[in-house]
Amino acid sequence: MNFVHRWNGDYFGLFYNDALYTKDGRHVGYRRRHEVVSLKGLYLGEVKNHRLITRTANVGKRSIGGVPMLRMAVGTTVTPMNEQPLDLPAGFEDFPEPDTL
């Protein structure tokens, strides 16, 4: 289990066996190498420097989706602190907020 933050430092949730869960335990996507895709196969972003970020050129890109898993209880009981925000590199935007997925 690896906790993960958005580029702006906000705690997003965690990866468990390459499945991405929000901080409230909802399964919202999968890690495929360094990219993160939604359950429907839409590009959400990627993992860079152990944080989530979205490459604007890849927004709308499709891939193979996956099967949603049950809500993970761990996401509701463990809340790591936020981290320092990082400057967004050119061609990127912050990863979507958990509530929008």
Residue frames as a rotation matrix with the C-alpha (Angstrom) as fourth column:
MET 1
0.594 0.804 0.000 0.00
0.804 -0.594 0.000 0.00
0.000 0.000 -1.000 0.00
ASN 2
-0.613 -0.787 0.072 1.45
0.790 -0.611 0.050 3.36
0.005 0.088 0.996 -1.09
PHE 3
0.302 0.671 -0.677 -0.09
0.593 -0.688 -0.418 6.67
-0.746 -0.275 -0.606 -0.08
VAL 4
-0.431 -0.401 0.809 -0.23
0.897 -0.286 0.336 9.18
0.097 0.870 0.483 -2.92
HIS 5
-0.080 0.301 -0.950 -0.62
0.386 -0.870 -0.308 12.96
-0.919 -0.391 -0.047 -3.14
ARG 6
0.798 0.322 0.510 -1.64
0.600 -0.340 -0.724 15.32
-0.060 0.884 -0.464 -5.92
TRP 7
-0.012 -0.863 0.506 0.97
0.788 -0.320 -0.527 17.67
0.616 0.392 0.683 -7.37
ASN 8
0.154 0.138 0.978 -0.36
-0.244 -0.954 0.173 20.52
0.958 -0.265 -0.113 -5.19
GLY 9
-0.769 -0.594 0.236 0.49
-0.399 0.157 -0.903 18.42
0.500 -0.789 -0.357 -2.10
ASP 10
0.017 0.856 0.516 -3.06
-1.000 0.027 -0.010 17.40
-0.023 -0.516 0.856 -1.16
TYR 11
-0.764 -0.192 0.616 -3.45
-0.305 0.949 -0.082 13.81
-0.569 -0.251 -0.783 0.01
PHE 12
-0.372 0.617 -0.693 -5.39
-0.866 0.037 0.498 11.90
0.333 0.786 0.521 -2.67
GLY 13
0.779 0.598 0.190 -5.52
-0.627 0.746 0.225 8.31
-0.007 -0.294 0.956 -1.45
LEU 14
-0.054 -0.810 0.584 -3.48
-0.615 0.487 0.619 5.20
-0.786 -0.326 -0.525 -2.06
PHE 15
0.056 -0.036 -0.998 -2.34
-0.851 0.521 -0.066 2.56
0.523 0.853 -0.001 -4.51
TYR 16
-0.003 -0.046 0.999 -2.99
-0.647 0.761 0.034 -1.03
-0.762 -0.647 -0.032 -3.52
ASN 17
-0.241 -0.198 0.950 -1.73
0.453 0.843 0.291 -3.61
-0.858 0.500 -0.114 -6.02
ASP 18
-0.938 -0.262 0.226 -1.82
0.327 -0.462 0.824 -0.91
-0.111 0.847 0.519 -8.75
ALA 19
0.031 0.974 0.223 -5.47
0.860 -0.140 0.491 -0.07
0.510 0.176 -0.842 -7.97
LEU 20
-0.853 -0.306 0.424 -6.01
0.127 -0.908 -0.400 3.63
0.507 -0.287 0.813 -7.12
TYR 21
0.046 0.838 -0.544 -8.30
0.947 0.137 0.290 4.40
0.317 -0.529 -0.787 -4.18
THR 22
0.115 0.074 0.991 -9.43
-0.047 -0.996 0.080 7.83
0.992 -0.056 -0.111 -3.02
LYS 23
-0.798 -0.480 0.365 -8.91
-0.332 -0.156 -0.930 8.96
0.503 -0.863 -0.035 0.57
ASP 24
-0.143 0.805 0.575 -12.47
-0.962 0.025 -0.273 7.85
-0.234 -0.592 0.771 1.36
GLY 25
-0.422 -0.181 0.888 -11.74
-0.289 0.956 0.058 4.34
-0.859 -0.232 -0.455 0.06
ARG 26
0.698 0.714 -0.056 -13.42
-0.259 0.179 -0.949 4.45
-0.667 0.677 0.310 -3.39
HIS 27
-0.223 -0.719 0.659 -11.71
0.519 0.485 0.704 2.53
-0.825 0.499 0.265 -6.18
VAL 28
0.571 0.470 -0.673 -11.35
-0.167 -0.737 -0.655 4.99
-0.804 0.487 -0.343 -9.09
GLY 29
0.735 -0.315 -0.600 -8.62
-0.658 -0.119 -0.743 3.69
0.163 0.942 -0.295 -11.37
TYR 30
0.839 -0.508 0.197 -5.53
0.451 0.850 0.272 1.64
-0.306 -0.139 0.942 -12.12
ARG 31
0.298 -0.842 -0.451 -1.83
-0.662 -0.522 0.538 2.36
-0.688 0.138 -0.712 -12.54
ARG 32
0.899 -0.121 0.421 -0.50
0.381 0.692 -0.614 1.05
-0.217 0.712 0.668 -15.85
ARG 33
-0.001 -0.978 0.211 3.28
0.868 -0.106 -0.485 1.53
0.496 0.182 0.849 -15.74
HIS 34
-0.856 -0.347 -0.383 3.49
0.501 -0.741 -0.446 5.24
-0.129 -0.574 0.809 -14.95
GLU 35
-0.717 0.653 0.243 0.03
-0.341 -0.634 0.694 6.21
0.607 0.415 0.677 -16.27
VAL 36
-0.809 0.581 0.093 -3.22
0.100 0.291 -0.952 6.20
-0.580 -0.760 -0.293 -14.28
VAL 37
-0.793 0.602 -0.090 -6.48
-0.174 -0.082 0.981 5.32
0.583 0.794 0.170 -16.05
SER 38
-0.325 0.783 0.530 -10.07
-0.935 -0.183 -0.302 5.39
-0.139 -0.594 0.792 -14.83
LEU 39
-0.369 0.296 0.881 -12.21
-0.119 0.925 -0.360 2.28
-0.922 -0.238 -0.307 -14.48
LYS 40
0.731 0.678 0.077 -13.61
0.049 0.060 -0.997 3.14
-0.681 0.732 0.011 -17.94
GLY 41
0.294 -0.723 0.625 -10.12
0.907 0.418 0.057 3.34
-0.302 0.549 0.779 -19.42
LEU 42
0.826 0.012 0.563 -9.81
0.267 -0.888 -0.374 7.13
0.496 0.459 -0.737 -19.68
TYR 43
-0.239 -0.970 -0.045 -6.43
0.670 -0.132 -0.731 8.72
0.703 -0.205 0.681 -19.01
LEU 44
0.837 0.464 -0.289 -6.48
0.517 -0.501 0.694 10.49
0.178 -0.731 -0.659 -15.64
GLY 45
0.739 -0.653 0.165 -2.81
-0.672 -0.732 0.115 11.27
0.046 -0.196 -0.980 -15.22
GLU 46
0.446 -0.673 -0.590 0.47
0.153 0.707 -0.691 9.73
0.882 0.218 0.418 -14.26
VAL 47
0.899 -0.280 -0.336 2.78
0.361 0.044 0.931 9.13
-0.246 -0.959 0.141 -11.36
LYS 48
0.347 -0.810 0.473 5.79
0.325 -0.369 -0.871 11.45
0.880 0.456 0.135 -11.39
ASN 49
-0.592 -0.667 0.454 8.12
-0.259 -0.376 -0.890 11.93
0.764 -0.644 0.049 -8.42
HIS 50
-0.815 0.306 -0.493 5.71
0.558 0.647 -0.520 9.82
0.159 -0.698 -0.698 -6.32
ARG 51
-0.543 0.691 -0.477 2.84
-0.118 -0.626 -0.771 12.26
-0.831 -0.363 0.421 -6.97
LEU 52
-0.026 0.655 0.756 -0.18
0.875 0.380 -0.299 12.38
-0.483 0.654 -0.583 -9.28
ILE 53
-0.408 -0.115 -0.906 -0.14
-0.263 -0.935 0.237 14.84
-0.874 0.335 0.351 -12.19
THR 54
0.465 0.650 0.601 -1.97
0.480 0.386 -0.788 15.12
-0.744 0.655 -0.132 -15.52
ARG 55
-0.755 -0.656 0.003 -0.27
0.289 -0.329 0.899 15.68
-0.589 0.679 0.438 -18.88
THR 56
-0.087 0.816 -0.572 -2.69
-0.388 -0.556 -0.735 17.95
-0.918 0.158 0.365 -20.76
ALA 57
-0.429 -0.136 -0.893 -1.78
-0.903 0.054 0.426 16.43
-0.010 0.989 -0.146 -24.15
ASN 58
-0.951 0.005 -0.309 -3.04
-0.024 0.996 0.091 13.02
0.308 0.093 -0.947 -22.98
VAL 59
-0.592 0.802 0.083 -6.45
-0.298 -0.122 -0.947 14.15
-0.749 -0.585 0.312 -21.67
GLY 60
0.334 0.810 -0.482 -9.14
-0.856 0.046 -0.515 12.21
-0.395 0.584 0.709 -23.54
LYS 61
-0.466 -0.582 -0.666 -6.83
-0.775 0.632 -0.011 9.30
0.427 0.511 -0.745 -24.36
ARG 62
0.616 0.744 0.258 -8.46
-0.786 0.561 0.258 5.89
0.047 -0.362 0.931 -23.99
SER 63
-0.663 -0.736 -0.137 -7.09
-0.696 0.673 -0.251 2.57
0.277 -0.071 -0.958 -22.79
ILE 64
-0.254 0.551 -0.795 -8.50
0.227 0.833 0.505 -0.69
0.940 -0.052 -0.337 -21.47
GLY 65
0.136 0.414 0.900 -10.65
-0.777 -0.519 0.356 -0.17
0.614 -0.748 0.251 -18.39
GLY 66
-0.848 -0.424 -0.318 -11.02
-0.125 0.743 -0.658 -2.42
0.515 -0.518 -0.683 -15.39
VAL 67
0.084 0.869 -0.488 -13.47
0.471 0.397 0.788 -3.92
0.878 -0.296 -0.376 -12.95
PRO 68
0.042 -0.037 0.998 -14.33
-0.662 -0.749 0.000 -1.81
0.748 -0.661 -0.056 -9.89
MET 69
-0.525 -0.262 -0.810 -13.38
0.410 0.755 -0.511 -3.33
0.745 -0.600 -0.289 -6.56
LEU 70
0.478 0.722 -0.500 -15.08
0.769 -0.069 0.636 -2.97
0.425 -0.689 -0.588 -3.21
ARG 71
0.669 -0.185 0.719 -14.54
-0.355 -0.931 0.091 0.14
0.653 -0.316 -0.689 -1.11
MET 72
-0.098 -0.798 -0.595 -11.37
0.501 0.477 -0.722 -0.11
0.860 -0.368 0.353 0.94
ALA 73
0.803 0.471 -0.365 -11.86
0.517 -0.247 0.819 0.56
0.296 -0.847 -0.442 4.66
VAL 74
0.001 -0.897 -0.443 -8.24
0.961 -0.121 0.248 1.61
-0.276 -0.426 0.861 5.12
GLY 75
-0.492 -0.198 0.848 -8.86
0.619 -0.764 0.181 4.75
0.612 0.614 0.499 3.10
THR 76
0.410 0.755 0.511 -11.29
0.096 -0.593 0.799 6.02
0.907 -0.279 -0.316 5.71
THR 77
0.912 -0.021 -0.409 -9.13
0.407 0.141 0.902 5.38
0.039 -0.990 0.137 8.80
VAL 78
0.003 -0.982 -0.191 -5.67
0.832 -0.104 0.545 6.59
-0.554 -0.160 0.817 7.72
THR 79
0.901 0.284 0.329 -5.13
0.421 -0.759 -0.497 10.20
0.109 0.586 -0.803 6.69
PRO 80
-0.088 -0.990 -0.109 -1.55
0.990 -0.099 0.097 11.24
-0.107 -0.099 0.989 5.98
MET 81
0.172 0.062 -0.983 -0.69
0.258 -0.966 -0.015 14.91
-0.951 -0.251 -0.182 6.18
ASN 82
0.979 0.118 0.169 -0.59
0.198 -0.317 -0.927 17.03
-0.056 0.941 -0.334 3.04
GLU 83
0.089 -0.994 0.062 2.81
0.912 0.107 0.397 17.70
-0.401 0.021 0.916 1.50
GLN 84
-0.271 -0.284 -0.920 4.43
-0.021 -0.953 0.301 20.85
-0.962 0.100 0.253 0.15
PRO 85
0.825 0.558 0.089 3.02
0.103 0.006 -0.995 21.91
-0.556 0.830 -0.053 -3.25
LEU 86
-0.313 -0.896 0.315 5.31
0.563 0.091 0.821 21.70
-0.765 0.434 0.476 -6.27
ASP 87
-0.234 0.170 -0.957 5.39
-0.621 -0.784 0.013 24.03
-0.748 0.597 0.288 -9.27
LEU 88
0.624 0.535 0.570 3.53
0.123 0.653 -0.748 22.57
-0.772 0.537 0.342 -12.24
PRO 89
-0.562 -0.811 0.165 5.83
0.266 0.012 0.964 21.78
-0.783 0.585 0.209 -15.18
ALA 90
-0.422 0.371 -0.827 4.87
-0.811 -0.563 0.161 23.13
-0.406 0.738 0.539 -18.61
GLY 91
-0.480 0.322 -0.816 2.26
-0.607 0.549 0.574 20.96
0.633 0.771 -0.069 -20.34
PHE 92
-0.667 0.246 -0.703 0.81
0.547 0.803 -0.238 19.58
0.506 -0.543 -0.670 -17.09
GLU 93
-0.074 0.650 0.756 -2.10
-0.623 -0.622 0.474 20.32
0.779 -0.436 0.451 -14.79
ASP 94
-0.639 -0.155 0.753 -2.91
-0.749 0.345 -0.565 19.00
-0.173 -0.926 -0.337 -11.34
PHE 95
-0.906 0.320 -0.278 -4.50
0.246 0.931 0.270 15.57
0.345 0.176 -0.922 -11.05
PRO 96
-0.102 0.949 0.297 -8.31
-0.177 -0.311 0.934 15.66
0.979 0.042 0.200 -10.59
GLU 97
-0.527 0.026 0.849 -9.61
-0.841 -0.157 -0.518 15.97
0.120 -0.987 0.104 -7.03
PRO 98
-0.991 0.102 0.081 -10.97
0.083 0.973 -0.215 12.74
-0.101 -0.206 -0.973 -5.48
ASP 99
-0.343 0.933 -0.109 -14.51
0.051 -0.098 -0.994 14.15
-0.938 -0.347 -0.014 -5.29
THR 100
0.028 0.339 -0.940 -14.60
-0.865 -0.463 -0.193 14.64
-0.501 0.819 0.281 -9.08
LEU 101
-0.689 -0.358 -0.630 -13.91
-0.649 0.691 0.317 10.99
0.322 0.628 -0.709 -9.90
